[in-house]
Amino acid sequence: MAKNLCSTDRHNALKNLSGWKEAEDGKSLTKTYTFSSFPQAFAFMTHVALYAEKENHHPEWTNVYNKVHVILTTHASGGVSAKDIALALQMDEAAFAFLNPCTLDQSDLVF
């Protein structure tokens, strides 16, 4: 079973995650992605779903038109684990690719 990250480790991980917020109880991370269209949002979700299935770690998420709201938590341990951080990083990389298909340098972008 995955082990929950301590408060310090969660806060350090969040420094490397753009736009992710920690729930007040420290048991989940949230973020809302905004895309240019429903098909782009859905394509993002499909891409992430393949990764999530491979890793056997699935997000809680909703999609309304061009927005995808995500909650990450590790249900088996009842909190945030390294699996959630890895999935958040994967989601950010996927979102970057969908939102900036011709940009290679990510250093100045915030999403």
C-alpha positions in Angstrom: 0.0 0.0 0.0 1.2 3.5 -0.8 2.3 5.6 2.2 0.9 9.1 2.8 3.3 12.0 2.4 4.0 14.1 5.5 3.0 17.8 5.5 6.6 18.9 4.7 6.9 16.5 1.8 3.5 17.6 0.4 4.4 21.3 0.6 7.8 20.6 -1.0 6.1 18.7 -3.8 3.5 21.5 -4.4 6.4 23.9 -5.1 7.0 21.9 -8.3 3.4 21.7 -9.3 1.9 24.8 -11.0 -1.6 25.6 -9.9 -2.2 22.6 -7.6 -3.8 23.3 -4.2 -3.9 21.2 -1.1 -7.2 20.6 0.6 -7.5 22.0 4.1 -7.4 18.6 5.6 -4.2 17.7 3.6 -5.9 14.6 2.2 -6.1 15.6 -1.4 -4.8 17.9 -4.2 -7.0 19.8 -6.6 -6.6 21.7 -9.9 -8.8 22.9 -12.7 -7.4 22.9 -16.2 -9.0 25.1 -18.9 -8.6 24.2 -22.6 -9.8 26.0 -25.7 -12.6 23.5 -26.5 -14.4 20.4 -25.3 -12.6 18.1 -27.7 -9.2 19.4 -26.4 -10.3 18.8 -22.8 -11.6 15.3 -23.7 -8.4 14.4 -25.5 -6.4 15.5 -22.4 -8.6 13.2 -20.3 -8.1 10.3 -22.7 -4.4 10.8 -22.6 -4.2 10.9 -18.8 -6.6 8.0 -18.5 -4.2 5.7 -20.4 -1.4 6.7 -18.0 -3.7 6.3 -14.9 -4.8 2.8 -16.0 -1.2 1.7 -16.6 -0.2 3.0 -13.1 -3.5 1.7 -11.5 -4.0 5.1 -9.9 -7.0 7.0 -11.1 -8.0 10.6 -10.6 -11.4 11.9 -9.4 -12.4 14.4 -12.1 -15.2 16.1 -13.9 -15.4 17.7 -17.3 -17.7 20.6 -18.2 -17.2 21.9 -21.7 -13.5 23.1 -21.8 -12.7 22.7 -18.1 -11.4 19.6 -16.3 -11.5 19.7 -12.5 -9.2 17.2 -10.8 -9.0 15.8 -7.3 -6.1 13.5 -6.5 -6.0 11.3 -3.4 -4.8 7.8 -2.6 -7.9 6.1 -1.4 -6.1 3.0 0.0 -4.1 5.2 2.4 -6.6 8.0 2.9 -4.4 10.8 1.8 -1.8 12.2 -0.6 1.0 9.8 -1.6 3.8 9.8 -4.1 1.4 8.3 -6.6 -0.7 11.5 -6.5 2.4 13.7 -7.1 3.5 11.5 -10.0 0.0 11.7 -11.5 -0.1 15.5 -11.0 3.2 15.9 -12.8 2.0 13.6 -15.7 -1.2 15.7 -16.0 0.7 18.9 -16.1 3.0 17.6 -18.8 0.0 16.4 -20.8 -1.8 19.7 -20.4 1.3 21.6 -21.4 1.5 19.5 -24.6 -2.1 20.1 -25.4 -2.1 23.8 -24.7 1.3 24.6 -26.3 1.8 22.1 -29.1 4.6 24.1 -30.8 6.5 25.2 -27.6 9.4 23.3 -26.4 10.6 25.6 -23.6 8.3 25.3 -20.6 10.2 27.6 -18.2 8.1 30.7 -18.7 4.7 29.2 -18.9 2.1 28.9 -16.1 -1.0 26.9 -16.6 
